[in-house]
Amino acid sequence: MLMTVRHRDPAAAFLTRLRRGAESRRPLWPALLRGGICGLAAAGLIDGWTIAFADNLHTVKPGRVFRSAQMSPEHFRRALERRHIRTIVNLRGTCPDMPWYLAECRVTHDANVNQEDVCLSATRLPSPSELRRLIDVLDGTEYPILFHCRQGVDRTGLAATAVKLLEPGVSLATARRQLSLGFCYVPFNGTENMRQFFDLYEEWLAKLNLAHSPELFRHWALNEYCPGCCRGWLEPPPDLPANHRLKANCARTFQFRAHNTSIRDWHLTTATMQGFHLRYTVTASNHRTMLAEQAGLFDAVVRPGESVDLTVGIPALAPGAYDLRIEMIDEFENSFCMFGQEPYQFVFQVEP
């Protein structure tokens, strides 16, 4: 029996294999895209797990300073024992009506550990008074210490960066790593103010042509720091009654002069709830609000050292005692009161 052997053209066979390989291969970019999405999702899950379950606990200075999220009482006890903590620094402020605060106080009391409360915001620049309080705690408390806020990210990152800046031999860039993705920090929706705080310090250094040192940071924090545009004062008008008495059923307007003593321009705008403006209220003696208004709704720029006149109107009121309260507001709706600026208050009597 004869067999016929067919000889294939080698070139044709090679081309056939190439075509089949090309047809069987899928585009690479969908796989890469899926891999990237899965990687981001995994990173997000790891970060979320770190915050929610692992307390986001890290060392800032070995054997001296640690940082974490708000922990459960049992986790606090474990951290105190394992790291020999002598002071807990709570950056969420004194909150005697909150269960987490009461539980934390019980832990520190039972363990004979100091507790220091500092009131910082995760979405605003720190007030000068609370910044001085933080430095005072760092100077006078018993070590080792543990900082914490709610998630151990924003306020804790700011405090940890300050600790590093007060440490000899640590550069600005190294200290600022305490506010990084490695600690789950993402500058968004107000939390970018944590970074802006240190941007202000760097601006001050650059303006004076200085290089960072622990002594300079301490001096700036205690004496030079200004929370952006949120510093100024109100000059009352000369026609404001010295006897604090107004006539009944007679509307009045008064021009207050706002002086910009900050390091930033004040931008006024016609849009409500935006730009720098005055927010003022008139309240009766029974605590009823008779008026809630704004002043400064026009386009203007007031530079540091300049002032602007703003008209405040008091409506016709019935006889009685009233309180006029005026607050300066920045473009993000932050009251200057949040940064230690006292509101202007005028208590007056309306007579028949």
Sequence and secondary structure as in RCSB ss.txt:
>XXXX:A:sequence
MLMTVRHRDPAAAFLTRLRRGAESRRPLWPALLRGGICGLAAAGLIDGWTIAFADNLHTVKPGRVFRSAQMSPEH
FRRALERRHIRTIVNLRGTCPDMPWYLAECRVTHDANVNQEDVCLSATRLPSPSELRRLIDVLDGTEYPILFHCR
QGVDRTGLAATAVKLLEPGVSLATARRQLSLGFCYVPFNGTENMRQFFDLYEEWLAKLNLAHSPELFRHWALNEY
CPGCCRGWLEPPPDLPANHRLKANCARTFQFRAHNTSIRDWHLTTATMQGFHLRYTVTASNHRTMLAEQAGLFDA
VVRPGESVDLTVGIPALAPGAYDLRIEMIDEFENSFCMFGQEPYQFVFQVEP
>XXXX:A:secstr
         HHHHHHHHHHHHHHH   HHHHHHHHHHHHHHHHHHHHHHHHHTSTT EEEETTTEEEE    HHH
HHHHHHHHT  EEEETB   TTSHHHHHHHHHHHHTT EEEE B  SSS   HHHHHHHHHHHHHS SSEEEE S
SSSHHHHHHHHHHHHTSTT  HHHHGGGSSGGGT    TTTTHHHHHHHHHHHHHHHTT    HHHHHHIIIII 
  TT  EEEE  TTS TT EEETT  EEEEEEEEE SSS EEE SSTTSSSEEEEEEEETTS EEEEEEE  S E
EE TT EEEEEEEE    SEEEEEEEEEE TTS BGGGGT   EEEEEEEE 
